[in-house]
Amino acid sequence: FMALAAFAVMEWAMITRDFSLLYVQKVGSSATPALYNFAAVWSALEGSILMWVLVLAGYVAAAMWWMRKRLNEPLVGWAMAVLLIVLAYFFLLSYGPANPFVIGPPGVTDGPGPNPLLQNHLLVMFHPPILYLGYVGMTVPFAFAIAALIAGKVEDGWLHLTRRWTVTAWGFLTFGIALGGWWSYEVLGWSGVWAWDPVENASLLPWITGTAYIHSVMVQERRGLLRVWNVSLLIATFSLTILGTFLTRSGVLNSVHAFSESDIGPWLLAMFVVIVAVSLVLVYLRGDQLRASGAIDNVFSREGAFLVNNVLFAVFAFVVLLGTVFPLVIEALQQRQIVVGEPFFDRLTIPIGLTMLFIMAVAPVLPWRQDGREVMSQRLLVPALVGLAALVLSLVVGASGVAPLLAFALGGFAAGSALRHLVRAVRVQRLRGFVGRANGGMIVHLGVILICVALAAS
């Protein structure tokens, strides 16, 4: 309620143009339309941290209500403690270095308003809040992962407590990134849908590791494997949200999407270092319990495909992180500024993406625990024909280039595999074939394939 009240007071000050507050003097304006004045609250650092506090407080309240009958259990109790510690730290940031309620100099009767780039599209009302719902939402699964390590409950039970929270946060993050791409496309000078800008990369990094977790957690649930990997992925996902906030809000990186610089950088960097250090210690201390008794015996099994998939996600995340922070390293070591642009990212990520499309086609037809080579030829015949048809069609319409043609062919291959799965599910389950974890995953795959094909076509 404190977070909600503080946010409401800030909104009221912005709407009524209370220029006694320094923050309103910075981003408010009598000439700014009411709609953009409302959104101006999260247009700069102090307001965005206040919104982070509000969203996080909402998640904490929801998690406590959801687990209200199990608060006495050690795992749940520790998870709530971790959530409250994180919330308290962000409250501290909002009270200290990012306080939006500081009184400004007297006599100010107007301000410049928010950045002009934030006043030309209605997505300013939706993109930042939705992105924050995804960013901040990753705190809940992280809290349960840390709680499992502290309480020594590293079996599969804690996974069931994180599944919906992870998928919910991942869904918001996906939607937020998509809205950001749409916004960039319509704002002149923002280099189209995706330009590998540091701020774009900051939101993409936790999405990559979160996606990897959503896939690899199925291996642990099915076979009890990849325990260390899954805990590490959740830790990495939350840590990357903090690192991304540091990179975009501290002013250390140049970006057309960055709208604020402040002294909050050391606070966020310190938080990131503490999270990583404490997490590594806990993983080390619980190493024996996390170690799985079995192993992935065959790369042609479903779990083998998931393992390859996760290695690709890890390499993908490393490439994006390297390209994003490398300019910082060079500047610190050599006192000169460099920019890592699109050619670097495209050269390294396109092969990864094409390989992922292939895995996306093959993995759904592979059995668990068994060598799937005997059934692959039968189950992949129709998807392969779809991929071949997509390749022929792309050549007919004049497509050229190795990477685009491979994207069209593999996209058709993967789409055929996903549609095969959905058709079989609908035959057995009727309309329920479109819902559920595996079936819903195929629909998501179709969306990802559509994005890849669209990128190749552009």
KOLNUDO-991923 format. One line per field, with one value per residue (C-alpha): residue number from 1; residue in one letter; chain; x negated, y negated, z negated. Coordinates in steps of 0.25 Angstrom, whole numbers, plus 2048, in hexadecimal, padded with zeros to 3 digits. Each point is the difference from the previous one (the first is absolute). Layout:
REM KOLNUDO-991923
i = NUM / ...
aa = A / ...
ch = A / ...
X = X / ...
Y = Y / ...
Z = Z / ...
REM end
This chain:
REM KOLNUDO-991923
i = 1 / 2 / 3 / 4 / 5 / 6 / 7 / 8 / 9 / 10 / 11 / 12 / 13 / 14 / 15 / 16 / 17 / 18 / 19 / 20 / 21 / 22 / 23 / 24 / 25 / 26 / 27 / 28 / 29 / 30 / 31 / 32 / 33 / 34 / 35 / 36 / 37 / 38 / 39 / 40 / 41 / 42 / 43 / 44 / 45 / 46 / 47 / 48 / 49 / 50 / 51 / 52 / 53 / 54 / 55 / 56 / 57 / 58 / 59 / 60 / 61 / 62 / 63 / 64 / 65 / 66 / 67 / 68 / 69 / 70 / 71 / 72 / 73 / 74 / 75 / 76 / 77 / 78 / 79 / 80 / 81 / 82 / 83 / 84 / 85 / 86 / 87 / 88 / 89 / 90 / 91 / 92 / 93 / 94 / 95 / 96 / 97 / 98 / 99 / 100 / 101 / 102 / 103 / 104 / 105 / 106 / 107 / 108 / 109 / 110 / 111 / 112 / 113 / 114 / 115 / 116 / 117 / 118 / 119 / 120 / 121 / 122 / 123 / 124 / 125 / 126 / 127 / 128 / 129 / 130 / 131 / 132 / 133 / 134 / 135 / 136 / 137 / 138 / 139 / 140 / 141 / 142 / 143 / 144 / 145 / 146 / 147 / 148 / 149 / 150 / 151 / 152 / 153 / 154 / 155 / 156 / 157 / 158 / 159 / 160 / 161 / 162 / 163 / 164 / 165 / 166 / 167 / 168 / 169 / 170 / 171 / 172 / 173 / 174 / 175 / 176 / 177 / 178 / 179 / 180 / 181 / 182 / 183 / 184 / 185 / 186 / 187 / 188 / 189 / 190 / 191 / 192 / 193 / 194 / 195 / 196 / 197 / 198 / 199 / 200 / 201 / 202 / 203 / 204 / 205 / 206 / 207 / 208 / 209 / 210 / 211 / 212 / 213 / 214 / 215 / 216 / 217 / 218 / 219 / 220 / 221 / 222 / 223 / 224 / 225 / 226 / 227 / 228 / 229 / 230 / 231 / 232 / 233 / 234 / 235 / 236 / 237 / 238 / 239 / 240 / 241 / 242 / 243 / 244 / 245 / 246 / 247 / 248 / 249 / 250 / 251 / 252 / 253 / 254 / 255 / 256 / 257 / 258 / 259 / 260 / 261 / 262 / 263 / 264 / 265 / 266 / 267 / 268 / 269 / 270 / 271 / 272 / 273 / 274 / 275 / 276 / 277 / 278 / 279 / 280 / 281 / 282 / 283 / 284 / 285 / 286 / 287 / 288 / 289 / 290 / 291 / 292 / 293 / 294 / 295 / 296 / 297 / 298 / 299 / 300 / 301 / 302 / 303 / 304 / 305 / 306 / 307 / 308 / 309 / 310 / 311 / 312 / 313 / 314 / 315 / 316 / 317 / 318 / 319 / 320 / 321 / 322 / 323 / 324 / 325 / 326 / 327 / 328 / 329 / 330 / 331 / 332 / 333 / 334 / 335 / 336 / 337 / 338 / 339 / 340 / 341 / 342 / 343 / 344 / 345 / 346 / 347 / 348 / 349 / 350 / 351 / 352 / 353 / 354 / 355 / 356 / 357 / 358 / 359 / 360 / 361 / 362 / 363 / 364 / 365 / 366 / 367 / 368 / 369 / 370 / 371 / 372 / 373 / 374 / 375 / 376 / 377 / 378 / 379 / 380 / 381 / 382 / 383 / 384 / 385 / 386 / 387 / 388 / 389 / 390 / 391 / 392 / 393 / 394 / 395 / 396 / 397 / 398 / 399 / 400 / 401 / 402 / 403 / 404 / 405 / 406 / 407 / 408 / 409 / 410 / 411 / 412 / 413 / 414 / 415 / 416 / 417 / 418 / 419 / 420 / 421 / 422 / 423 / 424 / 425 / 426 / 427 / 428 / 429 / 430 / 431 / 432 / 433 / 434 / 435 / 436 / 437 / 438 / 439 / 440 / 441 / 442 / 443 / 444 / 445 / 446 / 447 / 448 / 449 / 450 / 451 / 452 / 453 / 454 / 455 / 456 / 457 / 458
aa = F / M / A / L / A / A / F / A / V / M / E / W / A / M / I / T / R / D / F / S / L / L / Y / V / Q / K / V / G / S / S / A / T / P / A / L / Y / N / F / A / A / V / W / S / A / L / E / G / S / I / L / M / W / V / L / V / L / A / G / Y / V / A / A / A / M / W / W / M / R / K / R / L / N / E / P / L / V / G / W / A / M / A / V / L / L / I / V / L / A / Y / F / F / L / L / S / Y / G / P / A / N / P / F / V / I / G / P / P / G / V / T / D / G / P / G / P / N / P / L / L / Q / N / H / L / L / V / M / F / H / P / P / I / L / Y / L / G / Y / V / G / M / T / V / P / F / A / F / A / I / A / A / L / I / A / G / K / V / E / D / G / W / L / H / L / T / R / R / W / T / V / T / A / W / G / F / L / T / F / G / I / A / L / G / G / W / W / S / Y / E / V / L / G / W / S / G / V / W / A / W / D / P / V / E / N / A / S / L / L / P / W / I / T / G / T / A / Y / I / H / S / V / M / V / Q / E / R / R / G / L / L / R / V / W / N / V / S / L / L / I / A / T / F / S / L / T / I / L / G / T / F / L / T / R / S / G / V / L / N / S / V / H / A / F / S / E / S / D / I / G / P / W / L / L / A / M / F / V / V / I / V / A / V / S / L / V / L / V / Y / L / R / G / D / Q / L / R / A / S / G / A / I / D / N / V / F / S / R / E / G / A / F / L / V / N / N / V / L / F / A / V / F / A / F / V / V / L / L / G / T / V / F / P / L / V / I / E / A / L / Q / Q / R / Q / I / V / V / G / E / P / F / F / D / R / L / T / I / P / I / G / L / T / M / L / F / I / M / A / V / A / P / V / L / P / W / R / Q / D / G / R / E / V / M / S / Q / R / L / L / V / P / A / L / V / G / L / A / A / L / V / L / S / L / V / V / G / A / S / G / V / A / P / L / L / A / F / A / L / G / G / F / A / A / G / S / A / L / R / H / L / V / R / A / V / R / V / Q / R / L / R / G / F / V / G / R / A / N / G / G / M / I / V / H / L / G / V / I / L / I / C / V / A / L / A / A / S
ch = A / A / A / A / A / A / A / A / A / A / A / A / A / A / A / A / A / A / A / A / A / A / A / A / A / A / A / A / A / A / A / A / A / A / A / A / A / A / A / A / A / A / A / A / A / A / A / A / A / A / A / A / A / A / A / A / A / A / A / A / A / A / A / A / A / A / A / A / A / A / A / A / A / A / A / A / A / A / A / A / A / A / A / A / A / A / A / A / A / A / A / A / A / A / A / A / A / A / A / A / A / A / A / A / A / A / A / A / A / A / A / A / A / A / A / A / A / A / A / A / A / A / A / A / A / A / A / A / A / A / A / A / A / A / A / A / A / A / A / A / A / A / A / A / A / A / A / A / A / A / A / A / A / A / A / A / A / A / A / A / A / A / A / A / A / A / A / A / A / A / A / A / A / A / A / A / A / A / A / A / A / A / A / A / A / A / A / A / A / A / A / A / A / A / A / A / A / A / A / A / A / A / A / A / A / A / A / A / A / A / A / A / A / A / A / A / A / A / A / A / A / A / A / A / A / A / A / A / A / A / A / A / A / A / A / A / A / A / A / A / A / A / A / A / A / A / A / A / A / A / A / A / A / A / A / A / A / A / A / A / A / A / A / A / A / A / A / A / A / A / A / A / A / A / A / A / A / A / A / A / A / A / A / A / A / A / A / A / A / A / A / A / A / A / A / A / A / A / A / A / A / A / A / A / A / A / A / A / A / A / A / A / A / A / A / A / A / A / A / A / A / A / A / A / A / A / A / A / A / A / A / A / A / A / A / A / A / A / A / A / A / A / A / A / A / A / A / A / A / A / A / A / A / A / A / A / A / A / A / A / A / A / A / A / A / A / A / A / A / A / A / A / A / A / A / A / A / A / A / A / A / A / A / A / A / A / A / A / A / A / A / A / A / A / A / A / A / A / A / A / A / A / A / A / A / A / A / A / A / A / A / A / A / A / A / A / A / A / A / A / A / A / A / A / A / A / A / A / A / A / A / A / A / A / A / A / A / A / A / A / A / A / A / A / A / A / A / A / A / A / A / A / A / A / A / A / A / A
X = 800 / 7F4 / 7FB / 80E / 802 / 7F2 / 803 / 80E / 7FA / 7F5 / 80B / 809 / 7F4 / 7FD / 80E / 802 / 7F3 / 7FB / 7F2 / 7FC / 7FA / 7F3 / 804 / 80C / 7F7 / 7F7 / 80B / 80D / 805 / 80D / 7FF / 800 / 80D / 806 / 7FE / 7F1 / 7FF / 806 / 7F6 / 7F5 / 7FF / 7F8 / 7F9 / 7F3 / 7F8 / 807 / 80E / 7FC / 7FA / 80D / 807 / 7F7 / 803 / 80F / 7FF / 7F7 / 809 / 80C / 7F8 / 7FC / 80F / 805 / 7F5 / 804 / 80F / 7FD / 7F8 / 807 / 803 / 7F2 / 7F8 / 7FB / 7F9 / 7F1 / 800 / 80B / 7FB / 7F3 / 805 / 809 / 7F4 / 7F8 / 80B / 801 / 7F1 / 800 / 80D / 7F9 / 7F4 / 808 / 808 / 7F2 / 7FC / 80D / 7FE / 7F2 / 7F8 / 80D / 80A / 80B / 805 / 7F5 / 804 / 7FB / 7FB / 80B / 807 / 800 / 80D / 7FD / 7F7 / 7FB / 809 / 7FC / 7F6 / 806 / 7FE / 80A / 80B / 803 / 806 / 80B / 7F7 / 7F9 / 80C / 7FE / 7F2 / 7F9 / 80A / 802 / 7F0 / 7FF / 80B / 7F6 / 7F3 / 805 / 808 / 7F3 / 7FE / 80A / 7FA / 7F2 / 805 / 805 / 7F3 / 7F8 / 809 / 7FF / 7F0 / 801 / 80A / 7FA / 80C / 7FA / 809 / 80A / 80B / 7FB / 801 / 80F / 801 / 7F8 / 807 / 80C / 7F8 / 7F5 / 809 / 808 / 7F4 / 7FA / 80D / 800 / 7F2 / 802 / 80C / 7F8 / 7F4 / 80A / 807 / 7F2 / 7FC / 80D / 7FE / 7F2 / 805 / 809 / 7F7 / 7F7 / 7F1 / 801 / 7FB / 80C / 806 / 7F2 / 7F3 / 7F8 / 801 / 7FA / 80E / 806 / 7F6 / 802 / 80E / 7FD / 7F5 / 80A / 80A / 7F5 / 7FD / 80E / 804 / 7F4 / 806 / 80E / 7FA / 7F6 / 809 / 808 / 7F4 / 7FF / 80E / 800 / 7F2 / 7FB / 7F4 / 7FA / 803 / 7F4 / 803 / 80E / 7FC / 7F5 / 80A / 809 / 7F5 / 7FA / 80E / 802 / 7F2 / 801 / 80C / 7F8 / 7F4 / 809 / 806 / 7F2 / 7FB / 80C / 802 / 7F2 / 7FC / 7F4 / 805 / 804 / 80E / 80B / 80A / 7F9 / 808 / 7F9 / 7F2 / 7FE / 7F7 / 808 / 7F6 / 7F8 / 80C / 805 / 7F2 / 7FE / 80D / 7FC / 7F3 / 806 / 80B / 7F6 / 7F6 / 80A / 807 / 7F2 / 7FD / 80E / 7FF / 7F2 / 805 / 80B / 7F8 / 802 / 80F / 801 / 7F8 / 809 / 7FF / 802 / 7FB / 805 / 7FB / 804 / 800 / 80C / 809 / 80A / 7F7 / 7F4 / 806 / 804 / 7F1 / 7FB / 80B / 7FB / 7F2 / 804 / 808 / 7F4 / 7F7 / 80B / 800 / 7F1 / 7FF / 80B / 7F9 / 7F2 / 804 / 808 / 7F5 / 7F4 / 800 / 7FF / 7F4 / 7F9 / 803 / 7FB / 7F3 / 7FC / 808 / 806 / 80E / 805 / 80D / 804 / 80B / 809 / 7F6 / 7F9 / 80E / 805 / 7F4 / 800 / 80F / 805 / 7F9 / 806 / 80E / 7FF / 7FC / 80B / 80A / 7FB / 800 / 80E / 804 / 7FA / 802 / 80F / 7FF / 7F5 / 804 / 7FC / 7F4 / 7FF / 7F8 / 80A / 7F8 / 809 / 80D / 7FA / 801 / 80F / 804 / 7F8 / 804 / 80C / 7F9 / 7F4 / 809 / 806 / 7F2 / 7FD / 80C / 7FD / 7F2 / 806 / 80A / 7F5 / 7F8 / 80C / 803 / 7F2 / 7F9 / 7F1 / 7F5 / 7FC / 805 / 80D / 803 / 7FB / 80A / 80C / 7FC / 7FE / 80C / 809 / 7F9 / 803 / 80E / 803 / 7FB / 808 / 80D / 7FE / 800 / 80C / 808 / 7FE / 803 / 80E / 803 / 7FF / 804 / 809 / 7FF / 7F8 / 7F5 / 7FD / 7FD / 7F7 / 7F1 / 7FB / 80B / 7FF / 7F1 / 803 / 808 / 7F5 / 7F6 / 809 / 7FF / 7F1 / 7FF / 809 / 7F6 / 7F4 / 806 / 804 / 7F2 / 7FA / 80A / 7FC
Y = 800 / 7F7 / 802 / 7FE / 7F3 / 7FB / 802 / 7FA / 7F4 / 7FF / 801 / 7F5 / 7F7 / 802 / 7FF / 7F3 / 7FB / 7FE / 7F9 / 800 / 80E / 800 / 80D / 7F8 / 7F5 / 809 / 808 / 7F8 / 7F5 / 7F8 / 802 / 80F / 807 / 807 / 80E / 7FE / 7F8 / 80D / 809 / 7F6 / 806 / 80B / 7F8 / 7FE / 807 / 7FC / 803 / 80D / 805 / 7FD / 808 / 80B / 7FF / 800 / 80C / 808 / 7FD / 806 / 80C / 802 / 7FE / 80A / 80A / 7FF / 801 / 80C / 807 / 7FB / 80E / 805 / 7F4 / 809 / 809 / 7FD / 7FF / 7F7 / 7F8 / 7FE / 7FC / 7F5 / 7FB / 7FF / 7F8 / 7F7 / 7FD / 7FD / 7F7 / 7F9 / 7FD / 7F9 / 7F9 / 7FB / 7FC / 7F8 / 7F9 / 7FD / 7FE / 801 / 7F8 / 7FA / 7F8 / 7F6 / 7F2 / 7F7 / 7F2 / 7F6 / 7F7 / 80B / 7FF / 809 / 80B / 806 / 80C / 80E / 804 / 7FC / 80E / 805 / 7F6 / 806 / 80D / 806 / 80C / 7F7 / 804 / 80F / 804 / 7FC / 806 / 80D / 801 / 7FE / 80A / 80A / 7FB / 7FF / 80C / 809 / 7FC / 80A / 80D / 7FB / 7FF / 80E / 805 / 7F9 / 805 / 80F / 7FE / 7FA / 80A / 80C / 803 / 802 / 80B / 7FE / 7FA / 7F2 / 800 / 802 / 7F3 / 7F8 / 805 / 7F6 / 7F5 / 802 / 802 / 7F3 / 7F8 / 805 / 7FD / 7F2 / 7FE / 806 / 7F7 / 7F4 / 803 / 801 / 7F3 / 7FA / 805 / 7FA / 7F3 / 7FF / 803 / 7F5 / 7F5 / 7FA / 802 / 80D / 809 / 809 / 80B / 805 / 7F9 / 808 / 7F3 / 801 / 7FE / 80A / 80A / 7FD / 805 / 80C / 806 / 804 / 805 / 809 / 807 / 800 / 807 / 80A / 803 / 802 / 80B / 806 / 801 / 80B / 809 / 7FF / 803 / 80C / 806 / 7F8 / 7FA / 7F2 / 7FC / 7F7 / 7FB / 7FC / 7F9 / 7F8 / 7FC / 7FA / 7F9 / 7FB / 7FB / 7F7 / 7FC / 7FB / 7F8 / 7F9 / 7FF / 7FB / 7F5 / 7FC / 7FF / 7F8 / 7F7 / 7FC / 7FA / 809 / 804 / 7F7 / 803 / 7F9 / 807 / 7FB / 7F4 / 7FE / 800 / 7FF / 805 / 80C / 809 / 804 / 804 / 809 / 805 / 804 / 807 / 808 / 804 / 804 / 808 / 808 / 802 / 805 / 809 / 806 / 803 / 807 / 808 / 805 / 803 / 808 / 807 / 80E / 7FF / 7F9 / 80B / 809 / 80F / 803 / 7FA / 7FD / 80C / 7FD / 7F3 / 805 / 801 / 7F4 / 7FD / 800 / 7F6 / 7F7 / 801 / 7FB / 7F6 / 7FA / 800 / 7F7 / 7F7 / 7FF / 7FC / 7F7 / 7F8 / 800 / 7FA / 7F5 / 7FD / 7FF / 7F7 / 7F7 / 7FF / 800 / 7F1 / 7FE / 809 / 7F9 / 7F3 / 804 / 806 / 7F7 / 7F3 / 800 / 802 / 80B / 804 / 80F / 7FF / 809 / 807 / 807 / 805 / 804 / 808 / 808 / 801 / 804 / 80E / 802 / 7FC / 809 / 80C / 7FD / 801 / 80E / 804 / 7FA / 80A / 80C / 800 / 801 / 80E / 806 / 809 / 7FF / 809 / 807 / 7FF / 7F9 / 803 / 80B / 7F8 / 7F3 / 803 / 804 / 7F4 / 7F6 / 803 / 7F7 / 7F4 / 802 / 7FF / 7F3 / 7FB / 804 / 7F9 / 7F3 / 800 / 802 / 7F5 / 7F6 / 803 / 7FE / 7F2 / 7FC / 802 / 801 / 802 / 80C / 7FB / 7FC / 80C / 809 / 7F8 / 803 / 80E / 803 / 7F7 / 809 / 80C / 7FC / 7FB / 80D / 807 / 7F7 / 801 / 810 / 800 / 7F7 / 808 / 80C / 7FA / 7FA / 80E / 806 / 7F4 / 7F8 / 7F1 / 803 / 804 / 7F1 / 7FE / 806 / 800 / 807 / 7FC / 7F1 / 801 / 804 / 7F4 / 7F8 / 807 / 7FC / 7F1 / 801 / 806 / 7F5 / 7F5 / 808 / 800 / 7F2 / 7FC / 808 / 7FA / 7F2
Z = 800 / 7FD / 80E / 807 / 7F7 / 804 / 80F / 7FF / 7FA / 80A / 80B / 7FA / 7FF / 80F / 804 / 7F8 / 804 / 7F2 / 804 / 7F1 / 802 / 807 / 808 / 806 / 803 / 808 / 808 / 7FE / 809 / 801 / 80F / 800 / 803 / 7F3 / 806 / 802 / 7F2 / 7FA / 807 / 7FC / 7F2 / 805 / 80B / 7F7 / 7F6 / 7F3 / 805 / 807 / 7F3 / 7F9 / 80A / 7FE / 7F1 / 803 / 809 / 7F7 / 7F4 / 808 / 803 / 7F1 / 7FC / 80A / 7FD / 7F1 / 802 / 80A / 7F5 / 7F4 / 7FB / 801 / 7FA / 7F5 / 809 / 801 / 80F / 801 / 7F4 / 806 / 80D / 7FA / 7F8 / 80D / 807 / 7F4 / 800 / 80F / 7FE / 7F4 / 808 / 80B / 7F6 / 7FB / 80E / 801 / 7F3 / 802 / 80E / 808 / 7F8 / 808 / 7F5 / 7FE / 7FF / 80B / 801 / 7FD / 80B / 80B / 808 / 80B / 805 / 80D / 800 / 803 / 80B / 80E / 804 / 7F5 / 805 / 80E / 7FE / 7F7 / 7FD / 7F5 / 7F8 / 801 / 804 / 7F4 / 7F6 / 807 / 801 / 7F1 / 7FD / 807 / 7FB / 7F1 / 801 / 801 / 7F2 / 7FB / 806 / 7FC / 7F2 / 800 / 806 / 7F5 / 7F6 / 805 / 7FE / 7F2 / 7FB / 807 / 807 / 80E / 805 / 80A / 7F7 / 801 / 80F / 800 / 7F7 / 80B / 80D / 801 / 7FA / 80B / 80B / 7FC / 7FF / 80D / 807 / 7FC / 803 / 80E / 802 / 7FB / 80A / 80B / 7FD / 7FF / 80E / 805 / 7F9 / 806 / 80E / 800 / 7FA / 80A / 7FD / 7F8 / 80A / 803 / 7F7 / 7FA / 801 / 7F5 / 7F8 / 7F1 / 7FA / 80A / 7FC / 7F1 / 801 / 80A / 7F6 / 7F5 / 80B / 806 / 7F2 / 7FC / 80D / 7FE / 7F2 / 805 / 809 / 7F7 / 7F4 / 807 / 800 / 7F1 / 7FE / 809 / 7FC / 7F5 / 808 / 802 / 7F2 / 7FF / 80E / 7FC / 7F3 / 807 / 80C / 7F6 / 7F8 / 80E / 804 / 7F4 / 800 / 80E / 7FD / 7F6 / 809 / 80B / 7F7 / 7FC / 80F / 804 / 7F4 / 7FC / 80D / 802 / 80E / 80C / 805 / 807 / 7F7 / 7F3 / 7FA / 7F2 / 7FA / 7F1 / 7F4 / 7FE / 808 / 7F4 / 7F8 / 80B / 803 / 7F1 / 800 / 80D / 7FA / 7F2 / 807 / 809 / 7F4 / 7F7 / 80A / 804 / 7F1 / 7FE / 80D / 7FC / 7F2 / 805 / 80B / 7FB / 7FF / 80E / 807 / 808 / 7FE / 80F / 80D / 80E / 808 / 80E / 808 / 808 / 7F5 / 7FC / 7F4 / 809 / 809 / 7F4 / 7FC / 80E / 800 / 7F2 / 805 / 80C / 7F6 / 7F7 / 80C / 805 / 7F3 / 7FF / 80E / 7FD / 7F2 / 806 / 80B / 7F6 / 7F5 / 809 / 802 / 7F1 / 7FF / 80B / 7FA / 7F2 / 805 / 80C / 7FD / 80E / 804 / 80B / 804 / 803 / 80B / 808 / 808 / 7F4 / 7FA / 80E / 803 / 7F3 / 7FD / 80E / 800 / 7F2 / 804 / 80C / 7F7 / 7F6 / 80B / 804 / 7F1 / 7FF / 80C / 7FB / 7F1 / 7FF / 808 / 7F7 / 7F5 / 7F1 / 7FB / 80E / 80D / 809 / 80D / 804 / 800 / 805 / 80F / 7FE / 7F7 / 807 / 80F / 800 / 7F9 / 80A / 80C / 7FA / 7FE / 80F / 805 / 7F8 / 806 / 80E / 7FE / 7FB / 80D / 808 / 7FA / 802 / 7F3 / 7FF / 7F7 / 7F8 / 7F2 / 805 / 808 / 7F4 / 7F7 / 80A / 801 / 7F2 / 7FC / 808 / 7FB / 7F1 / 803 / 806 / 7F4 / 7F7 / 808 / 800 / 7F1 / 7FF / 80A / 7F9 / 7F3 / 805 / 806 / 7F2 / 7F7 / 809 / 7FC / 7F4 / 80A / 801 / 7F1 / 7F6 / 7FF / 80C / 809 / 7FC / 802 / 80E / 803 / 7FA / 809 / 80C / 7FB / 7FF / 80E / 806 / 7F9 / 806 / 80E / 7FF / 7FC / 80C / 80A / 7FB
REM end
